[in-house]
C-alpha cells in the first residue's frame, strides 16, 4: 500500500498534517481518557488535530522599529 503525500516527512520542511496515524490517535485518546486497553481499534472515535500556530514575527519587528524610532527622536 502506498503512503499519502501529506504523511511523508521531509528533512527540510515539516508541514502541519490534517491526518493522524493510528498510534497518534490512540495516544491522543489516552490523554483525553477516552481509550482503554480493552477498546477495539476498529471504529475508533474521531480525534481533532491540534493546530500549531507560528509565532507572529511581523508584530515583533514593528515593535522594534517603533522603539528604534523613539530612540532616534530623543
Residue pairs with C-beta under 8 A, 6 or more apart in sequence:
4 19
6 15
6 17
6 18
6 19
7 17
7 19
7 21
16 51
16 52
17 49
18 49
19 49
20 28
20 47
20 49
22 41
22 44
25 44
25 47
26 35
26 41
26 44
28 47
29 35
29 44
29 45
29 47
34 45
